[in-house]
Amino acid sequence: MPNENISQRYVEVSAEALPLFCPTPAISLWSAHPRVAIPVEKLGEARCPYCGTLYKFKGELPHGHH
């Protein structure tokens, strides 16, 4: 995932980024909010409740375990 800062409002993610958490490791800790899981794999997109960043899944959504 490319470097982003806390003011970025839209991020595309792929299966390699799962499980997804916000803030991502690319964000400086001094400007970060508490770490929260982002369930982007459930609906294809999800918004962080703290900073409002919209995460959209790019590619085919993963299938559940059998």
One Martini backbone bead per residue (centre of mass of N, CA, C, O) as a GRO file, in nm:
protein
   66
    1MET     BB    1   0.099   0.035   0.021
    2PRO     BB    2   0.084   0.347   0.010
    3ASN     BB    3   0.161   0.632   0.130
    4GLU     BB    4  -0.010   0.785   0.403
    5ASN     BB    5  -0.217   1.012   0.559
    6ILE     BB    6  -0.457   1.124   0.781
    7SER     BB    7  -0.598   1.308   0.542
    8GLN     BB    8  -0.670   1.077   0.393
    9ARG     BB    9  -0.993   0.948   0.247
   10TYR     BB   10  -0.867   0.727   0.029
   11VAL     BB   11  -0.833   0.359   0.009
   12GLU     BB   12  -0.679   0.102  -0.155
   13VAL     BB   13  -0.721  -0.255  -0.121
   14SER     BB   14  -0.588  -0.575  -0.069
   15ALA     BB   15  -0.540  -0.894   0.040
   16GLU     BB   16  -0.255  -0.822   0.171
   17ALA     BB   17  -0.400  -0.618   0.395
   18LEU     BB   18  -0.508  -0.856   0.542
   19PRO     BB   19  -0.586  -0.743   0.801
   20LEU     BB   20  -0.745  -0.433   0.865
   21PHE     BB   21  -0.598  -0.124   0.984
   22CYS     BB   22  -0.658   0.174   1.180
   23PRO     BB   23  -0.386   0.273   1.144
   24THR     BB   24  -0.139   0.246   0.942
   25PRO     BB   25   0.205   0.199   0.927
   26ALA     BB   26   0.240   0.476   0.750
   27ILE     BB   27   0.157   0.621   1.005
   28SER     BB   28   0.220   0.840   1.229
   29LEU     BB   29   0.197   0.816   1.569
   30TRP     BB   30   0.146   1.120   1.655
   31SER     BB   31  -0.129   1.122   1.443
   32ALA     BB   32  -0.283   0.897   1.580
   33HIS     BB   33  -0.521   0.673   1.645
   34PRO     BB   34  -0.675   0.426   1.745
   35ARG     BB   35  -0.679   0.101   1.686
   36VAL     BB   36  -0.875  -0.036   1.405
   37ALA     BB   37  -1.087  -0.242   1.260
   38ILE     BB   38  -1.144  -0.306   0.903
   39PRO     BB   39  -1.431  -0.457   0.732
   40VAL     BB   40  -1.381  -0.467   0.402
   41GLU     BB   41  -1.453  -0.779   0.330
   42LYS     BB   42  -1.770  -0.769   0.362
   43LEU     BB   43  -1.853  -0.506   0.140
   44GLY     BB   44  -1.578  -0.354   0.004
   45GLU     BB   45  -1.633  -0.130   0.232
   46ALA     BB   46  -1.490   0.112   0.474
   47ARG     BB   47  -1.505   0.319   0.766
   48CYS     BB   48  -1.346   0.514   0.980
   49PRO     BB   49  -1.452   0.624   1.296
   50TYR     BB   50  -1.221   0.844   1.339
   51CYS     BB   51  -1.117   0.969   1.033
   52GLY     BB   52  -1.296   0.867   0.766
   53THR     BB   53  -1.161   0.667   0.606
   54LEU     BB   54  -1.184   0.515   0.291
   55TYR     BB   55  -1.212   0.170   0.227
   56LYS     BB   56  -1.124  -0.018  -0.070
   57PHE     BB   57  -1.169  -0.304  -0.238
   58LYS     BB   58  -0.938  -0.468  -0.457
   59GLY     BB   59  -1.100  -0.708  -0.609
   60GLU     BB   60  -1.153  -1.011  -0.484
   61LEU     BB   61  -1.331  -1.133  -0.250
   62PRO     BB   62  -1.306  -1.317   0.010
   63HIS     BB   63  -1.364  -1.633   0.119
   64GLY     BB   64  -1.490  -1.836   0.327
   65HIS     BB   65  -1.473  -2.082   0.537
   66HIS     BB   66  -1.564  -2.438   0.549
   0.00000   0.00000   0.00000
